[in-house]
Amino acid sequence: MKLLAIISGRIERFSGRRILFVPICLGLGVGTYFGLPVEPTMLAWAVLGLVTVGLAGLGADLTRGRLAGLGFLLLGVALVAAGLLAGGLRSASVSAPVLGFRYYGPVEGRVVKIDRSASDATRLTLDRIRLDRVAPAKVPERVRVSLHGDQPFLAPIPGQRLAVTAFLSGPEGPVEPGGFDFRRMAWFDRLGAVGYTRAPALPLPPEVTAAGGHQGGGVVVQKVRRAISTWVQARIPGEPGAFAAAITTGDRAAMSRETIQTLRDSNLAHLLAISGLHMGLLTAFVYAALRYAMALVPGLADTVPIRKIAAVGALQAGAFYFALSGGSIATERAFIMVSVMFGAVLIDRRALTLRAVALAATLILLAQPESLTEPGFQMSFSATIALVFVFGAMRDWKGWRPPRWMQPVTGVLLSSAIAGLATAPFAAAHFNQVSYYGLLANMLAVPVMGAAVIPLAVLAALAAPFGLGGVMLWLMQWPIRWILAVAAWVSGLEGAVGHVPSPGPLVLPLVTAGGLTLVLLRGRPRLAGIAPLVIAFALWADAERPPVLVAPSGGLVGVMTPEGRALSKPRGDSFTAAVWLENDGDSVDQDRAANRRGFHGEKGSLVVDLGAVRVAALSGRGATERVPAACAEADIVVVSTEVEAPPAGCDVYDKRRLFETGALALWPAKDGWRVESVAQQSGARPWTGAR
């Protein structure tokens, strides 16, 4: 009993900061849910729900007694279980049909989103789908189609119905075991099929609903976004206009791939995403402008709470911006955070504290648990937590401070450095890229964004009804040109971009644990957070990539060599090849990787000898007929066609088998080699589908 009292007393020391641990516990539960190998049964969910309620009740009861610390501990465990339940509930609530076969034929639907694909083709997301010869119950709720070739009959707008003959299939899984799973993201977006067409798309008459209307509110917002984007680009030509449209409406369709890559290489791509920076700058400008305008009215500040009125006005501006931007997860996250901040102003609390950040994270994890796995969530909260923690510590700093006239400059420099350091591990892990001069680019561009671009965008919106919006947009183009020039200059510096391999599964959790320990604990115990960080970076430095990778199509094989990964062909499966090389931290293209020494044999019948195992890669015409000869020479045969009767004793991965297993990775083992598949790693989850 004495030991329990000691443990309880130690935990009680955190009683004043309990809210800070709520999103951590929820996040542990959500992370556990996404790490499960199989989806729990209804009975398991029911038992978990009862356990959660029981733990919460017992914990709440203990918090009123002598063992209050143990009560807090039980409440934390209950929150972990609640995170698990939130993940399962969210997954079930977004359940929608997923196309289980390859479809070619007519597709009809309503345009709800317009963007561009990785190949720079116009890409349409459709709902209210009709597919030929597919039962209504099995028709996906949404499909995404890339438009290739000439499209002379179509200028797509949101809300428009169209017909197209397209190739469709269910969302594809990872291109290597442990890689990014597009199926999971598509599941939570209710995207049941993706594909492309080379035939012209034809507009159709509007569909009249049972209520007599034609469109929902979401489509109306999309049409408004599109109209504003067109208006902006008509007044600001070229890439500056496309940039202005992207930051005001979230419409990136006009941005060229070269400009986007330049912004990424200079670590300025975050300026395109309508997230915390834009929402914070916009609402801060509106708040400050309203507050100062009311302060100029004699006696007004003595009679009305101008701070609260300004906060309400800024919150309304943020809500409008949120709706205008299309309501993406990143924008939703940013809006919740500014809502919490201005809510604190309304109740006379400090606006930007760790408690406000914790409340925002809690709301997001409960509403959209899947966001925990996304780089946007991880990077935005890591930056926000670091900034609040450091500037909070500086508020109590008794030492030297820069002169008042220097504080805006030092504030920008310091915030850019802090946010850059906090987000760097997550950005490098997700994008396999490090911008070595990113801090320089941000110091030159972010102040211009906050001091000129965002204020001019707000003034353009206010002046538009009076016919003066074009003047503000004309002024707005010049700071945007500066930002684009900074991006081009920084990305062009020698050694501006470095490439890093993907880390193992423990690295980012350890980085998160170490960072939170440094922030949340006090005194010497917080130094314990250094250990997880050291371990994480040591594991990352020693990260090992798969010696052999096999594409899910069977048409591409990659083997690691001293020069880097050698690929079995210079063209085809280009997306898979790019992801493999990117995850290796390798900056070469597919053609150069295919010229590396790693395979021997003739084109279409390549063999790689790894000592304990020999792998044959067969492709092209007559690949099926070459399987017996390959089996006589190799232990594992990969073929891009279907093999009806593989030779006995030969381990053949043909098109049909790879459809079930997904991509493969070969690793050395004590008794030779082991084969790891995407199906083994992904498990049986709602988004993995029946294979």
Secondary structure in CASP SS format (residue, H / E / C, confidence):
PFRMAT SS
TARGET T0000
AUTHOR 0000-0000-0000
METHOD secondary structure of the structure
MODEL  1
M C 1.00
K H 1.00
L H 1.00
L H 1.00
A H 1.00
I H 1.00
I H 1.00
S H 1.00
G H 1.00
R H 1.00
I H 1.00
E H 1.00
R C 1.00
F C 1.00
S H 1.00
G H 1.00
R H 1.00
R H 1.00
I H 1.00
L H 1.00
F H 1.00
V H 1.00
P H 1.00
I H 1.00
C H 1.00
L H 1.00
G H 1.00
L H 1.00
G H 1.00
V H 1.00
G H 1.00
T H 1.00
Y H 1.00
F H 1.00
G H 1.00
L C 1.00
P C 1.00
V E 1.00
E C 1.00
P C 1.00
T C 1.00
M H 1.00
L H 1.00
A H 1.00
W H 1.00
A H 1.00
V H 1.00
L H 1.00
G H 1.00
L H 1.00
V H 1.00
T H 1.00
V H 1.00
G H 1.00
L H 1.00
A H 1.00
G H 1.00
L H 1.00
G H 1.00
A H 1.00
D H 1.00
L H 1.00
T C 1.00
R C 1.00
G C 1.00
R C 1.00
L C 1.00
A H 1.00
G H 1.00
L H 1.00
G H 1.00
F H 1.00
L H 1.00
L H 1.00
L H 1.00
G H 1.00
V H 1.00
A H 1.00
L H 1.00
V H 1.00
A H 1.00
A H 1.00
G H 1.00
L H 1.00
L H 1.00
A H 1.00
G H 1.00
G H 1.00
L H 1.00
R H 1.00
S H 1.00
A H 1.00
S H 1.00
V C 1.00
S C 1.00
A C 1.00
P C 1.00
V C 1.00
L C 1.00
G C 1.00
F C 1.00
R C 1.00
Y E 1.00
Y E 1.00
G E 1.00
P E 1.00
V E 1.00
E E 1.00
G E 1.00
R E 1.00
V E 1.00
V E 1.00
K E 1.00
I E 1.00
D E 1.00
R E 1.00
S C 1.00
A C 1.00
S C 1.00
D C 1.00
A C 1.00
T E 1.00
R E 1.00
L E 1.00
T E 1.00
L E 1.00
D E 1.00
R E 1.00
I E 1.00
R E 1.00
L E 1.00
D C 1.00
R C 1.00
V C 1.00
A C 1.00
P H 1.00
A H 1.00
K H 1.00
V C 1.00
P C 1.00
E C 1.00
R E 1.00
V E 1.00
R E 1.00
V E 1.00
S E 1.00
L E 1.00
H C 1.00
G C 1.00
D C 1.00
Q C 1.00
P C 1.00
F C 1.00
L C 1.00
A C 1.00
P C 1.00
I C 1.00
P C 1.00
G C 1.00
Q C 1.00
R E 1.00
L E 1.00
A E 1.00
V E 1.00
T E 1.00
A E 1.00
F E 1.00
L E 1.00
S E 1.00
G C 1.00
P C 1.00
E C 1.00
G C 1.00
P C 1.00
V C 1.00
E C 1.00
P C 1.00
G C 1.00
G C 1.00
F C 1.00
D C 1.00
F H 1.00
R H 1.00
R H 1.00
M H 1.00
A H 1.00
W H 1.00
F H 1.00
D C 1.00
R C 1.00
L C 1.00
G C 1.00
A E 1.00
V E 1.00
G E 1.00
Y E 1.00
T E 1.00
R C 1.00
A C 1.00
P C 1.00
A C 1.00
L E 1.00
P E 1.00
L E 1.00
P C 1.00
P C 1.00
E C 1.00
V C 1.00
T C 1.00
A C 1.00
A C 1.00
G C 1.00
G C 1.00
H C 1.00
Q C 1.00
G C 1.00
G H 1.00
G H 1.00
V H 1.00
V H 1.00
V H 1.00
Q H 1.00
K H 1.00
V H 1.00
R H 1.00
R H 1.00
A H 1.00
I H 1.00
S H 1.00
T H 1.00
W H 1.00
V H 1.00
Q H 1.00
A H 1.00
R H 1.00
I C 1.00
P C 1.00
G H 1.00
E H 1.00
P H 1.00
G H 1.00
A H 1.00
F H 1.00
A H 1.00
A H 1.00
A H 1.00
I H 1.00
T H 1.00
T H 1.00
G C 1.00
D C 1.00
R C 1.00
A C 1.00
A C 1.00
M C 1.00
S C 1.00
R H 1.00
E H 1.00
T H 1.00
I H 1.00
Q H 1.00
T H 1.00
L H 1.00
R H 1.00
D H 1.00
S C 1.00
N C 1.00
L C 1.00
A H 1.00
H H 1.00
L H 1.00
L C 1.00
A C 1.00
I C 1.00
S C 1.00
G H 1.00
L H 1.00
H H 1.00
M H 1.00
G H 1.00
L H 1.00
L H 1.00
T H 1.00
A H 1.00
F H 1.00
V H 1.00
Y H 1.00
A H 1.00
A H 1.00
L H 1.00
R H 1.00
Y H 1.00
A H 1.00
M H 1.00
A H 1.00
L C 1.00
V C 1.00
P C 1.00
G C 1.00
L H 1.00
A H 1.00
D H 1.00
T H 1.00
V C 1.00
P C 1.00
I H 1.00
R H 1.00
K H 1.00
I H 1.00
A H 1.00
A H 1.00
V H 1.00
G H 1.00
A H 1.00
L H 1.00
Q H 1.00
A H 1.00
G H 1.00
A H 1.00
F H 1.00
Y H 1.00
F H 1.00
A H 1.00
L H 1.00
S C 1.00
G C 1.00
G C 1.00
S C 1.00
I H 1.00
A H 1.00
T H 1.00
E H 1.00
R H 1.00
A H 1.00
F H 1.00
I H 1.00
M H 1.00
V H 1.00
S H 1.00
V H 1.00
M H 1.00
F H 1.00
G H 1.00
A H 1.00
V H 1.00
L H 1.00
I C 1.00
D C 1.00
R C 1.00
R C 1.00
A C 1.00
L C 1.00
T C 1.00
L H 1.00
R H 1.00
A H 1.00
V H 1.00
A H 1.00
L H 1.00
A H 1.00
A H 1.00
T H 1.00
L H 1.00
I H 1.00
L H 1.00
L H 1.00
A H 1.00
Q C 1.00
P H 1.00
E H 1.00
S H 1.00
L H 1.00
T H 1.00
E C 1.00
P H 1.00
G H 1.00
F H 1.00
Q H 1.00
M H 1.00
S H 1.00
F H 1.00
S H 1.00
A H 1.00
T H 1.00
I H 1.00
A H 1.00
L H 1.00
V H 1.00
F H 1.00
V H 1.00
F H 1.00
G H 1.00
A H 1.00
M H 1.00
R H 1.00
D C 1.00
W C 1.00
K C 1.00
G C 1.00
W C 1.00
R C 1.00
P C 1.00
P C 1.00
R H 1.00
W H 1.00
M H 1.00
Q H 1.00
P H 1.00
V H 1.00
T H 1.00
G H 1.00
V H 1.00
L H 1.00
L H 1.00
S H 1.00
S H 1.00
A H 1.00
I H 1.00
A H 1.00
G H 1.00
L H 1.00
A H 1.00
T H 1.00
A H 1.00
P H 1.00
F H 1.00
A H 1.00
A H 1.00
A H 1.00
H H 1.00
F H 1.00
N C 1.00
Q E 1.00
V E 1.00
S E 1.00
Y C 1.00
Y C 1.00
G H 1.00
L H 1.00
L H 1.00
A H 1.00
N H 1.00
M H 1.00
L H 1.00
A H 1.00
V H 1.00
P H 1.00
V H 1.00
M H 1.00
G H 1.00
A H 1.00
A H 1.00
V H 1.00
I H 1.00
P H 1.00
L H 1.00
A H 1.00
V H 1.00
L H 1.00
A H 1.00
A H 1.00
L H 1.00
A H 1.00
A H 1.00
P H 1.00
F H 1.00
G C 1.00
L C 1.00
G H 1.00
G H 1.00
V H 1.00
M H 1.00
L H 1.00
W H 1.00
L H 1.00
M H 1.00
Q H 1.00
W H 1.00
P H 1.00
I H 1.00
R H 1.00
W H 1.00
I H 1.00
L H 1.00
A H 1.00
V H 1.00
A H 1.00
A H 1.00
W H 1.00
V H 1.00
S H 1.00
G C 1.00
L C 1.00
E C 1.00
G C 1.00
A C 1.00
V E 1.00
G E 1.00
H E 1.00
V C 1.00
P C 1.00
S C 1.00
P C 1.00
G C 1.00
P C 1.00
L C 1.00
V H 1.00
L H 1.00
P H 1.00
L H 1.00
V H 1.00
T H 1.00
A H 1.00
G H 1.00
G H 1.00
L H 1.00
T H 1.00
L H 1.00
V H 1.00
L H 1.00
L C 1.00
R C 1.00
G C 1.00
R H 1.00
P H 1.00
R H 1.00
L H 1.00
A H 1.00
G H 1.00
I H 1.00
A H 1.00
P H 1.00
L H 1.00
V H 1.00
I H 1.00
A H 1.00
F H 1.00
A H 1.00
L H 1.00
W H 1.00
A H 1.00
D C 1.00
A C 1.00
E C 1.00
R C 1.00
P C 1.00
P C 1.00
V E 1.00
L E 1.00
V E 1.00
A C 1.00
P C 1.00
S C 1.00
G C 1.00
G C 1.00
L C 1.00
V E 1.00
G E 1.00
V E 1.00
M E 1.00
T E 1.00
P C 1.00
E C 1.00
G E 1.00
R E 1.00
A E 1.00
L E 1.00
S C 1.00
K C 1.00
P C 1.00
R C 1.00
G C 1.00
D C 1.00
S H 1.00
F H 1.00
T H 1.00
A H 1.00
A H 1.00
V H 1.00
W H 1.00
L H 1.00
E H 1.00
N H 1.00
D H 1.00
G C 1.00
D C 1.00
S C 1.00
V C 1.00
D C 1.00
Q H 1.00
D H 1.00
R H 1.00
A H 1.00
A H 1.00
N C 1.00
R C 1.00
R C 1.00
G C 1.00
F C 1.00
H E 1.00
G E 1.00
E E 1.00
K C 1.00
G C 1.00
S E 1.00
L E 1.00
V E 1.00
V E 1.00
D E 1.00
L C 1.00
G C 1.00
A C 1.00
V C 1.00
R E 1.00
V E 1.00
A E 1.00
A E 1.00
L E 1.00
S C 1.00
G C 1.00
R C 1.00
G C 1.00
A C 1.00
T C 1.00
E C 1.00
R C 1.00
V H 1.00
P H 1.00
A H 1.00
A H 1.00
C H 1.00
A H 1.00
E H 1.00
A C 1.00
D C 1.00
I E 1.00
V E 1.00
V E 1.00
V E 1.00
S C 1.00
T C 1.00
E C 1.00
V C 1.00
E C 1.00
A C 1.00
P C 1.00
P C 1.00
A C 1.00
G C 1.00
C C 1.00
D E 1.00
V E 1.00
Y E 1.00
D C 1.00
K H 1.00
R H 1.00
R H 1.00
L H 1.00
F H 1.00
E H 1.00
T H 1.00
G C 1.00
A C 1.00
L E 1.00
A E 1.00
L E 1.00
W E 1.00
P E 1.00
A E 1.00
K C 1.00
D C 1.00
G E 1.00
W E 1.00
R E 1.00
V E 1.00
E E 1.00
S E 1.00
V H 1.00
A H 1.00
Q H 1.00
Q H 1.00
S H 1.00
G C 1.00
A E 1.00
R C 1.00
P C 1.00
W C 1.00
T C 1.00
G C 1.00
A C 1.00
R C 1.00
END
